[in-house]
Amino acid sequence: MWRRQPIQSQVNEALAVLQTDGVRLTMPELLAYREQSRHLSFSLKPKGYLAGNFLSRSKGRGMEFDEVRQYQHGDDVRSIDWRVTARTGKPHTKLFREELERPVLIACDMSPTMNFGSRLLFKSVQAGHLAALLAWQSVGSGDRLGGLVFNSQQHVELKPASRQKAVLTFLHALIEGHDENRDIQQDFLFSNLSANLSRLRVLAKPGSLVYVISDFYSLDEDGLNSLSQIARHCELVCCQVTDPLEHSLPLSATRLVANLTNGQQTQQVLIGDNKSQLTYKRARLSQHNVLQDRLKQIRARQIVQISAAEPLAKQLEAIWTR
């Protein structure tokens, strides 16, 4: 028993710093990420096949029409407005305003499979923390923030908008989506991941930066197809949230029989047995590798793995500074 106390103390200390109980999602803990967003860098790095083929944040001339004025020496003849020219009898040219605000979409999965955690936080809570951090980062960088928050019953779509109000609206959607997920009855324990990725494909305009935060357990061919199409025209970052128990069984000096459930099915697992530990670890590793291969098929800009067992800032500092 004396070995567990220091670990529990560390968990309690981490929860206090994060201002959370690890199970619920509240506004104070999400607002706290505003300050952290100023100290963490999320610059995307060249990655193999994408090198030299990055989408520019500045969309350039021709994306945003501004006004028409009389033609001046040196103007690009390709920009002449022939209708106005014919109507006035004098050559006029179109002026375009360079659109500098990039749309950022954050899709956050609050499905029942995310409602799980064995050490520090539920995966859904960690997903909410990551979404909040990215939201503050986006608005702080001058981008327009939008999002898609969904669980097994419904989803909320937020069109890209500027300023702090967009972040607060998004944070409220995260909390509501998480709370609704905790109240879902057993009959509704399924994921709408593919349907929501299909909707995200419609919302993501070319040139957008798109984050998808999920455990991706219910990712199927339709979902892969939607992600692949998004990656063709947008900068796509897939953030997979996992829990240590999804990779290996906990260590134990004595043999114990534990009941594991996903809310619908229950399975008994022998803890403290080397053979059972190895079998479980191999099976989970195989499933994890299959999922990683499926995610790599879509050729996303980046695939990031986030654990629900550690504070987010500690993990991101390591990920984005590699």
C-alpha positions as CSV (number, residue, x, y, z in Angstrom):
1,M,0.0,0.0,0.0
2,W,2.9,2.3,0.7
3,R,3.9,2.3,-2.9
4,R,0.6,3.7,-4.2
5,Q,0.5,6.7,-1.9
6,P,3.2,8.8,-3.8
7,I,1.5,8.0,-7.1
8,Q,-1.9,9.1,-5.8
9,S,-0.3,12.3,-4.4
10,Q,1.2,13.1,-7.7
11,V,-2.2,12.6,-9.4
12,N,-4.0,14.8,-6.9
13,E,-1.3,17.5,-7.3
14,A,-1.7,17.4,-11.1
15,L,-5.5,17.6,-10.9
16,A,-5.2,20.6,-8.7
17,V,-2.9,22.4,-11.1
18,L,-5.3,21.5,-14.0
19,Q,-8.3,22.7,-11.9
20,T,-10.2,19.5,-12.7
21,D,-11.4,16.3,-11.1
22,G,-10.5,14.4,-14.3
23,V,-14.1,13.3,-15.0
24,R,-16.0,16.5,-15.6
25,L,-15.3,19.4,-18.0
26,T,-15.7,22.9,-16.6
27,M,-15.1,26.4,-17.9
28,P,-12.3,27.5,-15.4
29,E,-10.0,24.6,-16.5
30,L,-10.6,25.5,-20.2
31,L,-10.1,29.3,-19.6
32,A,-6.7,28.5,-18.0
33,Y,-5.4,27.3,-21.3
34,R,-5.5,30.9,-22.6
35,E,-2.3,31.7,-20.8
36,Q,-0.6,28.4,-21.7
37,S,-1.3,28.9,-25.4
38,R,1.1,31.9,-25.3
39,H,4.0,29.6,-24.2
40,L,3.5,26.6,-26.5
41,S,4.4,26.5,-30.1
42,F,2.2,24.6,-32.6
43,S,4.2,25.4,-35.8
44,L,3.8,22.5,-38.2
45,K,6.9,21.0,-39.6
46,P,7.8,19.5,-43.0
47,K,7.2,15.8,-43.1
48,G,8.4,13.6,-45.9
49,Y,6.0,13.7,-48.8
50,L,4.6,17.1,-47.8
51,A,7.8,19.0,-47.9
52,G,7.6,21.8,-50.4
53,N,3.9,21.4,-50.8
54,F,2.6,23.3,-47.8
55,L,-0.5,25.5,-48.0
56,S,0.3,29.1,-47.5
57,R,-1.4,30.9,-44.7
58,S,-1.7,34.0,-47.0
59,K,-4.2,33.0,-49.7
60,G,-3.1,35.8,-52.0
61,R,-4.6,38.0,-54.7
62,G,-7.8,36.8,-56.2
63,M,-9.3,35.3,-53.1
64,E,-11.0,38.4,-51.8
65,F,-12.5,41.1,-54.1
66,D,-12.2,44.6,-52.7
67,E,-13.2,47.3,-55.2
68,V,-13.1,48.6,-58.8
69,R,-11.1,51.7,-59.8
70,Q,-10.0,53.4,-63.0
71,Y,-7.1,51.7,-64.7
72,Q,-3.6,53.1,-64.0
73,H,-0.3,52.6,-65.8
74,G,1.3,49.4,-64.5
75,D,-1.9,47.6,-63.5
76,D,-2.2,44.0,-64.5
77,V,-4.3,43.9,-67.6
78,R,-5.7,40.5,-66.5
79,S,-7.6,42.3,-63.8
80,I,-9.5,44.7,-66.1
81,D,-13.2,44.7,-65.3
82,W,-14.6,44.6,-68.8
83,R,-18.2,45.2,-67.8
84,V,-17.4,48.4,-66.0
85,T,-15.1,49.4,-68.8
86,A,-17.8,48.9,-71.4
87,R,-20.4,50.8,-69.3
88,T,-18.2,53.8,-68.6
89,G,-16.1,53.9,-71.7
90,K,-12.9,54.1,-69.6
91,P,-10.8,51.1,-68.6
92,H,-11.3,50.0,-65.0
93,T,-9.5,47.3,-63.0
94,K,-10.4,45.1,-60.1
95,L,-8.6,45.3,-56.8
96,F,-8.2,42.4,-54.5
97,R,-7.6,42.3,-50.8
98,E,-5.2,39.6,-49.6
99,E,-7.0,37.4,-47.1
100,L,-4.7,36.8,-44.1
101,E,-7.0,35.2,-41.6
102,R,-6.9,31.4,-42.0
103,P,-10.0,29.4,-41.1
104,V,-9.2,26.9,-38.3
105,L,-11.6,24.0,-37.6
106,I,-11.3,21.9,-34.5
107,A,-13.4,18.7,-34.5
108,C,-13.7,17.2,-31.0
109,D,-15.0,13.7,-30.4
110,M,-17.1,13.3,-27.2
111,S,-18.4,9.8,-28.0
112,P,-18.8,7.2,-25.3
113,T,-15.5,5.5,-26.1
114,M,-13.9,8.8,-25.0
115,N,-15.6,8.6,-21.6
116,F,-12.8,6.5,-20.1
117,G,-9.6,7.0,-18.0
118,S,-7.5,4.9,-15.8
119,R,-5.1,7.3,-14.2
120,L,-5.3,11.1,-14.5
121,L,-8.1,12.2,-16.8
122,F,-10.9,10.8,-18.9
123,K,-9.9,10.8,-22.6
124,S,-12.9,13.1,-23.2
125,V,-11.5,15.6,-20.6
126,Q,-8.1,15.5,-22.2
127,A,-9.6,16.0,-25.6
128,G,-11.5,19.1,-24.3
129,H,-8.2,20.5,-22.8
130,L,-6.4,20.0,-26.1
131,A,-9.3,21.6,-28.1
132,A,-9.3,24.6,-25.7
133,L,-5.6,25.0,-26.1
134,L,-5.7,24.9,-29.9
135,A,-8.7,27.3,-29.9
136,W,-6.8,29.9,-27.8
137,Q,-3.7,29.4,-30.0
138,S,-5.7,29.9,-33.2
139,V,-7.4,33.2,-32.2
140,G,-4.1,34.4,-30.6
141,S,-2.5,33.9,-34.0
142,G,-5.1,36.0,-35.8
143,D,-6.9,33.1,-37.4
144,R,-10.7,32.5,-37.5
145,L,-11.9,29.7,-35.3
146,G,-14.7,27.3,-36.0
147,G,-15.4,23.8,-34.9
148,L,-17.4,20.6,-34.7
149,V,-18.2,19.1,-31.3
150,F,-20.1,15.8,-31.4
151,N,-21.1,12.7,-29.3
152,S,-23.2,9.7,-30.2
153,Q,-26.5,11.6,-30.3
154,Q,-25.9,15.0,-31.8
155,H,-23.3,17.6,-32.9
156,V,-22.7,21.3,-32.8
157,E,-21.3,23.2,-35.8
158,L,-19.5,26.5,-35.3
159,K,-18.6,28.6,-38.4
160,P,-15.1,30.2,-38.3
161,A,-15.2,33.6,-36.6
162,S,-12.6,35.9,-35.1
163,R,-11.9,37.3,-31.6
164,Q,-12.4,35.9,-28.1
165,K,-16.2,35.4,-28.5
166,A,-15.5,32.6,-31.0
167,V,-13.4,30.8,-28.4
168,L,-16.0,31.2,-25.6
169,T,-18.7,29.8,-27.9
170,F,-16.5,26.9,-28.7
171,L,-15.7,26.2,-25.1
172,H,-19.4,26.2,-24.2
173,A,-20.0,23.7,-27.0
174,L,-17.2,21.4,-25.6
175,I,-18.7,21.5,-22.1
176,E,-22.3,20.8,-23.3
177,G,-21.1,18.0,-25.6
178,H,-19.2,16.4,-22.7
179,D,-22.0,16.7,-20.2
180,E,-24.5,15.2,-22.7
181,N,-22.2,12.3,-23.3
182,R,-22.0,11.5,-19.6
183,D,-25.8,11.3,-19.5
184,I,-26.2,9.0,-22.5
185,Q,-28.1,5.8,-21.8
186,Q,-26.6,2.4,-22.5
187,D,-28.8,2.0,-25.6
188,F,-27.0,4.9,-27.3
189,L,-23.4,3.7,-26.7
190,F,-22.2,4.2,-30.3
191,S,-20.1,6.7,-32.2
192,N,-21.1,8.9,-35.1
193,L,-17.4,9.5,-36.1
194,S,-17.8,8.7,-39.8
195,A,-21.0,10.8,-40.2
196,N,-19.3,13.8,-38.5
197,L,-16.1,13.5,-40.5
198,S,-18.3,13.6,-43.6
199,R,-19.9,16.8,-42.3
200,L,-16.4,18.2,-41.5
201,R,-15.4,17.6,-45.1
202,V,-18.2,19.9,-46.2
203,L,-17.3,22.6,-43.6
204,A,-13.5,22.6,-44.3
205,K,-12.9,25.1,-47.0
206,P,-9.7,24.8,-49.1
207,G,-6.7,26.3,-47.2
208,S,-8.2,25.7,-43.8
209,L,-6.2,24.2,-40.9
210,V,-8.2,21.2,-39.5
211,Y,-7.6,19.4,-36.2
212,V,-9.5,16.2,-35.5
213,I,-9.4,15.0,-31.9
214,S,-10.6,11.5,-31.2
215,D,-9.5,8.0,-30.2
216,F,-10.5,6.9,-33.8
217,Y,-11.7,3.5,-32.5
218,S,-14.8,3.6,-34.7
219,L,-12.9,4.9,-37.8
220,D,-14.2,3.0,-40.9
221,E,-13.7,3.3,-44.6
222,D,-16.2,6.1,-45.0
223,G,-14.4,8.0,-42.3
224,L,-11.0,7.4,-43.9
225,N,-12.4,8.6,-47.2
226,S,-13.6,11.9,-45.6
227,L,-10.3,12.5,-43.9
228,S,-8.4,11.8,-47.1
229,Q,-10.5,14.3,-49.0
230,I,-10.0,16.9,-46.3
231,A,-6.2,16.3,-46.4
232,R,-6.1,17.0,-50.1
233,H,-7.2,20.6,-49.8
234,C,-6.5,21.5,-46.1
235,E,-3.8,21.1,-43.5
236,L,-5.0,18.2,-41.5
237,V,-3.7,17.2,-38.1
238,C,-5.1,14.1,-36.4
239,C,-4.8,14.0,-32.6
240,Q,-5.3,10.5,-31.2
241,V,-6.2,10.4,-27.5
242,T,-5.3,7.2,-25.7
243,D,-5.2,5.8,-22.1
244,P,-2.4,3.5,-20.7
245,L,-4.9,0.7,-20.0
246,E,-5.6,0.6,-23.7
247,H,-2.0,-0.5,-24.3
248,S,-1.1,-2.8,-21.4
249,L,-2.6,-4.2,-18.2
250,P,-1.5,-2.7,-14.9
251,L,1.3,-4.5,-13.0
252,S,0.4,-6.4,-9.8
253,A,2.4,-8.6,-7.4
254,T,-0.6,-10.9,-6.9
255,R,-3.0,-12.4,-9.4
256,L,-6.3,-10.6,-9.6
257,V,-9.4,-11.1,-11.7
258,A,-10.7,-7.7,-13.0
259,N,-13.9,-7.0,-14.9
260,L,-13.5,-4.7,-17.9
261,T,-16.5,-3.2,-19.7
262,N,-17.2,-0.9,-22.6
263,G,-20.7,-0.2,-21.3
264,Q,-22.2,-2.9,-23.3
265,Q,-20.0,-6.0,-22.9
266,T,-18.0,-7.2,-19.9
267,Q,-14.8,-9.3,-20.0
268,Q,-12.8,-10.8,-17.2
269,V,-9.0,-10.2,-17.4
270,L,-6.3,-11.8,-15.2
271,I,-4.0,-9.2,-13.8
272,G,-0.6,-10.2,-12.3
273,D,-0.1,-13.1,-14.8
274,N,2.8,-12.7,-17.2
275,K,1.2,-14.7,-19.9
276,S,-2.1,-12.8,-19.8
277,Q,-0.1,-9.5,-19.7
278,L,1.9,-10.4,-22.8
279,T,-1.2,-11.7,-24.7
280,Y,-3.1,-8.5,-23.9
281,K,-0.2,-6.2,-24.8
282,R,0.3,-8.0,-28.1
283,A,-3.3,-7.8,-29.0
284,R,-3.6,-4.1,-28.2
285,L,-0.3,-3.4,-30.1
286,S,-1.7,-5.1,-33.1
287,Q,-4.9,-3.1,-33.0
288,H,-2.9,0.1,-32.4
289,N,-0.7,-0.6,-35.4
290,V,-3.7,-1.2,-37.7
291,L,-5.2,2.1,-36.6
292,Q,-1.9,3.9,-37.2
293,D,-1.6,2.4,-40.6
294,R,-5.2,3.5,-41.5
295,L,-4.4,7.1,-40.3
296,K,-1.2,7.2,-42.4
297,Q,-3.2,6.3,-45.5
298,I,-4.9,9.7,-45.5
299,R,-1.6,11.5,-45.7
300,A,-2.4,14.0,-43.0
301,R,0.0,16.8,-42.3
302,Q,0.7,15.4,-38.8
303,I,-0.5,12.5,-36.6
304,V,-0.1,13.3,-32.9
305,Q,-0.7,10.9,-30.0
306,I,-1.9,12.3,-26.7
307,S,-2.1,10.4,-23.4
308,A,-4.9,11.0,-20.9
309,A,-2.4,10.0,-18.1
310,E,-0.2,13.1,-18.3
311,P,-0.8,16.9,-18.2
312,L,-1.2,18.2,-21.7
313,A,1.4,20.9,-21.6
314,K,4.2,18.5,-20.7
315,Q,3.3,16.3,-23.7
316,L,3.0,19.1,-26.2
317,E,6.3,20.7,-25.3
318,A,7.9,17.4,-26.2
319,I,5.9,16.8,-29.3
320,W,6.3,20.2,-31.0
321,T,9.9,20.7,-30.1
322,R,11.2,17.4,-31.5
